[in-house]
Amino acid sequence: ARAGPRHGGRRLRVRGAGLATFSTDRGQAEWLNTAKDYGGYYLVGRKWVAVGEERTVEALRTELGGDLEEGSEHMNPGGSHNKGGHHG
């Protein structure tokens, strides 16, 4: 299963988590913004992101550092529907 599109980074496996590396901060930010729409847990470091189950990325955090972020698995793909009525 893929976690979002690739933005010029490499993908590796580290202790049960996917690890994506990036050459630019912008590439990392774009990848992370898109990938988080798929849910999951993300350990975010300087130009790298580890993706996996919560317990997996928590364990990696003790070794690698970084910030733990949670994806939006309840995101509505395809949709920002305006629930306000139209007047006119």
Chimera marker file (.cmm) of the C-alpha trace (Angstrom):
<marker_set name="trace">
<marker id="1" x="0.000" y="0.000" z="0.000" r="1" g="1" b="0" radius="0.5"/>
<marker id="2" x="1.274" y="3.435" z="-0.848" r="1" g="1" b="0" radius="0.5"/>
<marker id="3" x="1.066" y="6.408" z="1.447" r="1" g="1" b="0" radius="0.5"/>
<marker id="4" x="0.648" y="9.248" z="-0.966" r="1" g="1" b="0" radius="0.5"/>
<marker id="5" x="2.616" y="10.360" z="-3.961" r="1" g="1" b="0" radius="0.5"/>
<marker id="6" x="6.373" y="10.610" z="-4.171" r="1" g="1" b="0" radius="0.5"/>
<marker id="7" x="7.966" y="14.033" z="-4.337" r="1" g="1" b="0" radius="0.5"/>
<marker id="8" x="11.525" y="13.300" z="-5.329" r="1" g="1" b="0" radius="0.5"/>
<marker id="9" x="12.259" y="11.194" z="-2.262" r="1" g="1" b="0" radius="0.5"/>
<marker id="10" x="13.505" y="7.684" z="-1.662" r="1" g="1" b="0" radius="0.5"/>
<marker id="11" x="11.501" y="5.037" z="0.151" r="1" g="1" b="0" radius="0.5"/>
<marker id="12" x="13.031" y="2.472" z="2.486" r="1" g="1" b="0" radius="0.5"/>
<marker id="13" x="11.847" y="0.052" z="5.192" r="1" g="1" b="0" radius="0.5"/>
<marker id="14" x="13.142" y="0.489" z="8.744" r="1" g="1" b="0" radius="0.5"/>
<marker id="15" x="11.941" y="-1.810" z="11.530" r="1" g="1" b="0" radius="0.5"/>
<marker id="16" x="8.464" y="-2.266" z="10.101" r="1" g="1" b="0" radius="0.5"/>
<marker id="17" x="7.968" y="1.351" z="9.082" r="1" g="1" b="0" radius="0.5"/>
<marker id="18" x="8.276" y="2.982" z="5.691" r="1" g="1" b="0" radius="0.5"/>
<marker id="19" x="10.957" y="5.650" z="5.572" r="1" g="1" b="0" radius="0.5"/>
<marker id="20" x="10.860" y="8.372" z="2.945" r="1" g="1" b="0" radius="0.5"/>
<marker id="21" x="13.780" y="10.762" z="2.504" r="1" g="1" b="0" radius="0.5"/>
<marker id="22" x="13.706" y="14.120" z="0.755" r="1" g="1" b="0" radius="0.5"/>
<marker id="23" x="16.234" y="16.446" z="-0.785" r="1" g="1" b="0" radius="0.5"/>
<marker id="24" x="14.223" y="19.583" z="0.034" r="1" g="1" b="0" radius="0.5"/>
<marker id="25" x="12.024" y="20.792" z="2.876" r="1" g="1" b="0" radius="0.5"/>
<marker id="26" x="9.371" y="21.763" z="0.356" r="1" g="1" b="0" radius="0.5"/>
<marker id="27" x="9.269" y="18.266" z="-1.149" r="1" g="1" b="0" radius="0.5"/>
<marker id="28" x="8.887" y="16.793" z="2.326" r="1" g="1" b="0" radius="0.5"/>
<marker id="29" x="6.089" y="19.206" z="3.256" r="1" g="1" b="0" radius="0.5"/>
<marker id="30" x="4.172" y="18.524" z="0.031" r="1" g="1" b="0" radius="0.5"/>
<marker id="31" x="4.520" y="14.766" z="0.426" r="1" g="1" b="0" radius="0.5"/>
<marker id="32" x="3.466" y="14.850" z="4.069" r="1" g="1" b="0" radius="0.5"/>
<marker id="33" x="0.431" y="17.057" z="3.421" r="1" g="1" b="0" radius="0.5"/>
<marker id="34" x="-0.821" y="14.647" z="0.772" r="1" g="1" b="0" radius="0.5"/>
<marker id="35" x="0.146" y="11.444" z="2.582" r="1" g="1" b="0" radius="0.5"/>
<marker id="36" x="-1.627" y="12.422" z="5.807" r="1" g="1" b="0" radius="0.5"/>
<marker id="37" x="-4.927" y="12.271" z="3.910" r="1" g="1" b="0" radius="0.5"/>
<marker id="38" x="-4.440" y="8.479" z="3.882" r="1" g="1" b="0" radius="0.5"/>
<marker id="39" x="-4.314" y="8.228" z="7.680" r="1" g="1" b="0" radius="0.5"/>
<marker id="40" x="-1.591" y="6.459" z="9.632" r="1" g="1" b="0" radius="0.5"/>
<marker id="41" x="1.158" y="7.733" z="11.882" r="1" g="1" b="0" radius="0.5"/>
<marker id="42" x="4.138" y="9.794" z="10.781" r="1" g="1" b="0" radius="0.5"/>
<marker id="43" x="7.436" y="10.404" z="12.520" r="1" g="1" b="0" radius="0.5"/>
<marker id="44" x="8.790" y="13.586" z="10.971" r="1" g="1" b="0" radius="0.5"/>
<marker id="45" x="12.471" y="14.477" z="11.037" r="1" g="1" b="0" radius="0.5"/>
<marker id="46" x="14.768" y="16.755" z="9.052" r="1" g="1" b="0" radius="0.5"/>
<marker id="47" x="14.169" y="15.715" z="5.412" r="1" g="1" b="0" radius="0.5"/>
<marker id="48" x="12.799" y="12.281" z="6.343" r="1" g="1" b="0" radius="0.5"/>
<marker id="49" x="9.455" y="10.793" z="7.382" r="1" g="1" b="0" radius="0.5"/>
<marker id="50" x="8.821" y="7.341" z="8.866" r="1" g="1" b="0" radius="0.5"/>
<marker id="51" x="5.323" y="5.939" z="8.270" r="1" g="1" b="0" radius="0.5"/>
<marker id="52" x="3.751" y="3.053" z="10.159" r="1" g="1" b="0" radius="0.5"/>
<marker id="53" x="1.561" y="1.947" z="13.021" r="1" g="1" b="0" radius="0.5"/>
<marker id="54" x="1.567" y="4.127" z="16.111" r="1" g="1" b="0" radius="0.5"/>
<marker id="55" x="3.634" y="1.724" z="18.231" r="1" g="1" b="0" radius="0.5"/>
<marker id="56" x="6.182" y="1.290" z="15.432" r="1" g="1" b="0" radius="0.5"/>
<marker id="57" x="6.836" y="4.984" z="14.910" r="1" g="1" b="0" radius="0.5"/>
<marker id="58" x="6.829" y="5.604" z="18.686" r="1" g="1" b="0" radius="0.5"/>
<marker id="59" x="9.614" y="3.018" z="19.031" r="1" g="1" b="0" radius="0.5"/>
<marker id="60" x="11.576" y="4.641" z="16.200" r="1" g="1" b="0" radius="0.5"/>
<marker id="61" x="11.156" y="8.023" z="17.858" r="1" g="1" b="0" radius="0.5"/>
<marker id="62" x="13.283" y="6.923" z="20.802" r="1" g="1" b="0" radius="0.5"/>
<marker id="63" x="16.119" y="6.125" z="18.371" r="1" g="1" b="0" radius="0.5"/>
<marker id="64" x="15.705" y="8.760" z="15.683" r="1" g="1" b="0" radius="0.5"/>
<marker id="65" x="13.968" y="11.675" z="17.356" r="1" g="1" b="0" radius="0.5"/>
<marker id="66" x="11.452" y="13.624" z="15.306" r="1" g="1" b="0" radius="0.5"/>
<marker id="67" x="7.869" y="14.703" z="15.804" r="1" g="1" b="0" radius="0.5"/>
<marker id="68" x="4.959" y="12.259" z="15.841" r="1" g="1" b="0" radius="0.5"/>
<marker id="69" x="2.001" y="13.313" z="13.700" r="1" g="1" b="0" radius="0.5"/>
<marker id="70" x="-1.262" y="11.507" z="12.983" r="1" g="1" b="0" radius="0.5"/>
<marker id="71" x="-2.905" y="11.364" z="9.570" r="1" g="1" b="0" radius="0.5"/>
<marker id="72" x="-6.539" y="12.170" z="8.869" r="1" g="1" b="0" radius="0.5"/>
<marker id="73" x="-8.029" y="8.763" z="8.221" r="1" g="1" b="0" radius="0.5"/>
<marker id="74" x="-11.510" y="10.172" z="8.494" r="1" g="1" b="0" radius="0.5"/>
<marker id="75" x="-10.810" y="12.641" z="5.712" r="1" g="1" b="0" radius="0.5"/>
<marker id="76" x="-13.496" y="12.835" z="3.044" r="1" g="1" b="0" radius="0.5"/>
<marker id="77" x="-11.616" y="12.099" z="-0.174" r="1" g="1" b="0" radius="0.5"/>
<marker id="78" x="-12.926" y="14.091" z="-3.044" r="1" g="1" b="0" radius="0.5"/>
<marker id="79" x="-14.711" y="16.334" z="-1.009" r="1" g="1" b="0" radius="0.5"/>
<marker id="80" x="-15.211" y="19.660" z="0.382" r="1" g="1" b="0" radius="0.5"/>
<marker id="81" x="-18.916" y="20.037" z="-0.060" r="1" g="1" b="0" radius="0.5"/>
<marker id="82" x="-20.436" y="23.310" z="0.974" r="1" g="1" b="0" radius="0.5"/>
<marker id="83" x="-23.249" y="22.391" z="3.328" r="1" g="1" b="0" radius="0.5"/>
<marker id="84" x="-24.614" y="25.922" z="3.345" r="1" g="1" b="0" radius="0.5"/>
<marker id="85" x="-27.654" y="26.444" z="1.203" r="1" g="1" b="0" radius="0.5"/>
<marker id="86" x="-27.704" y="28.622" z="-1.863" r="1" g="1" b="0" radius="0.5"/>
<marker id="87" x="-29.790" y="31.719" z="-1.628" r="1" g="1" b="0" radius="0.5"/>
<marker id="88" x="-30.890" y="33.067" z="-4.906" r="1" g="1" b="0" radius="0.5"/>
<link id1="1" id2="2" r="1" g="1" b="0" radius="0.2"/>
<link id1="2" id2="3" r="1" g="1" b="0" radius="0.2"/>
<link id1="3" id2="4" r="1" g="1" b="0" radius="0.2"/>
<link id1="4" id2="5" r="1" g="1" b="0" radius="0.2"/>
<link id1="5" id2="6" r="1" g="1" b="0" radius="0.2"/>
<link id1="6" id2="7" r="1" g="1" b="0" radius="0.2"/>
<link id1="7" id2="8" r="1" g="1" b="0" radius="0.2"/>
<link id1="8" id2="9" r="1" g="1" b="0" radius="0.2"/>
<link id1="9" id2="10" r="1" g="1" b="0" radius="0.2"/>
<link id1="10" id2="11" r="1" g="1" b="0" radius="0.2"/>
<link id1="11" id2="12" r="1" g="1" b="0" radius="0.2"/>
<link id1="12" id2="13" r="1" g="1" b="0" radius="0.2"/>
<link id1="13" id2="14" r="1" g="1" b="0" radius="0.2"/>
<link id1="14" id2="15" r="1" g="1" b="0" radius="0.2"/>
<link id1="15" id2="16" r="1" g="1" b="0" radius="0.2"/>
<link id1="16" id2="17" r="1" g="1" b="0" radius="0.2"/>
<link id1="17" id2="18" r="1" g="1" b="0" radius="0.2"/>
<link id1="18" id2="19" r="1" g="1" b="0" radius="0.2"/>
<link id1="19" id2="20" r="1" g="1" b="0" radius="0.2"/>
<link id1="20" id2="21" r="1" g="1" b="0" radius="0.2"/>
<link id1="21" id2="22" r="1" g="1" b="0" radius="0.2"/>
<link id1="22" id2="23" r="1" g="1" b="0" radius="0.2"/>
<link id1="23" id2="24" r="1" g="1" b="0" radius="0.2"/>
<link id1="24" id2="25" r="1" g="1" b="0" radius="0.2"/>
<link id1="25" id2="26" r="1" g="1" b="0" radius="0.2"/>
<link id1="26" id2="27" r="1" g="1" b="0" radius="0.2"/>
<link id1="27" id2="28" r="1" g="1" b="0" radius="0.2"/>
<link id1="28" id2="29" r="1" g="1" b="0" radius="0.2"/>
<link id1="29" id2="30" r="1" g="1" b="0" radius="0.2"/>
<link id1="30" id2="31" r="1" g="1" b="0" radius="0.2"/>
<link id1="31" id2="32" r="1" g="1" b="0" radius="0.2"/>
<link id1="32" id2="33" r="1" g="1" b="0" radius="0.2"/>
<link id1="33" id2="34" r="1" g="1" b="0" radius="0.2"/>
<link id1="34" id2="35" r="1" g="1" b="0" radius="0.2"/>
<link id1="35" id2="36" r="1" g="1" b="0" radius="0.2"/>
<link id1="36" id2="37" r="1" g="1" b="0" radius="0.2"/>
<link id1="37" id2="38" r="1" g="1" b="0" radius="0.2"/>
<link id1="38" id2="39" r="1" g="1" b="0" radius="0.2"/>
<link id1="39" id2="40" r="1" g="1" b="0" radius="0.2"/>
<link id1="40" id2="41" r="1" g="1" b="0" radius="0.2"/>
<link id1="41" id2="42" r="1" g="1" b="0" radius="0.2"/>
<link id1="42" id2="43" r="1" g="1" b="0" radius="0.2"/>
<link id1="43" id2="44" r="1" g="1" b="0" radius="0.2"/>
<link id1="44" id2="45" r="1" g="1" b="0" radius="0.2"/>
<link id1="45" id2="46" r="1" g="1" b="0" radius="0.2"/>
<link id1="46" id2="47" r="1" g="1" b="0" radius="0.2"/>
<link id1="47" id2="48" r="1" g="1" b="0" radius="0.2"/>
<link id1="48" id2="49" r="1" g="1" b="0" radius="0.2"/>
<link id1="49" id2="50" r="1" g="1" b="0" radius="0.2"/>
<link id1="50" id2="51" r="1" g="1" b="0" radius="0.2"/>
<link id1="51" id2="52" r="1" g="1" b="0" radius="0.2"/>
<link id1="52" id2="53" r="1" g="1" b="0" radius="0.2"/>
<link id1="53" id2="54" r="1" g="1" b="0" radius="0.2"/>
<link id1="54" id2="55" r="1" g="1" b="0" radius="0.2"/>
<link id1="55" id2="56" r="1" g="1" b="0" radius="0.2"/>
<link id1="56" id2="57" r="1" g="1" b="0" radius="0.2"/>
<link id1="57" id2="58" r="1" g="1" b="0" radius="0.2"/>
<link id1="58" id2="59" r="1" g="1" b="0" radius="0.2"/>
<link id1="59" id2="60" r="1" g="1" b="0" radius="0.2"/>
<link id1="60" id2="61" r="1" g="1" b="0" radius="0.2"/>
<link id1="61" id2="62" r="1" g="1" b="0" radius="0.2"/>
<link id1="62" id2="63" r="1" g="1" b="0" radius="0.2"/>
<link id1="63" id2="64" r="1" g="1" b="0" radius="0.2"/>
<link id1="64" id2="65" r="1" g="1" b="0" radius="0.2"/>
<link id1="65" id2="66" r="1" g="1" b="0" radius="0.2"/>
<link id1="66" id2="67" r="1" g="1" b="0" radius="0.2"/>
<link id1="67" id2="68" r="1" g="1" b="0" radius="0.2"/>
<link id1="68" id2="69" r="1" g="1" b="0" radius="0.2"/>
<link id1="69" id2="70" r="1" g="1" b="0" radius="0.2"/>
<link id1="70" id2="71" r="1" g="1" b="0" radius="0.2"/>
<link id1="71" id2="72" r="1" g="1" b="0" radius="0.2"/>
<link id1="72" id2="73" r="1" g="1" b="0" radius="0.2"/>
<link id1="73" id2="74" r="1" g="1" b="0" radius="0.2"/>
<link id1="74" id2="75" r="1" g="1" b="0" radius="0.2"/>
<link id1="75" id2="76" r="1" g="1" b="0" radius="0.2"/>
<link id1="76" id2="77" r="1" g="1" b="0" radius="0.2"/>
<link id1="77" id2="78" r="1" g="1" b="0" radius="0.2"/>
<link id1="78" id2="79" r="1" g="1" b="0" radius="0.2"/>
<link id1="79" id2="80" r="1" g="1" b="0" radius="0.2"/>
<link id1="80" id2="81" r="1" g="1" b="0" radius="0.2"/>
<link id1="81" id2="82" r="1" g="1" b="0" radius="0.2"/>
<link id1="82" id2="83" r="1" g="1" b="0" radius="0.2"/>
<link id1="83" id2="84" r="1" g="1" b="0" radius="0.2"/>
<link id1="84" id2="85" r="1" g="1" b="0" radius="0.2"/>
<link id1="85" id2="86" r="1" g="1" b="0" radius="0.2"/>
<link id1="86" id2="87" r="1" g="1" b="0" radius="0.2"/>
<link id1="87" id2="88" r="1" g="1" b="0" radius="0.2"/>
</marker_set>
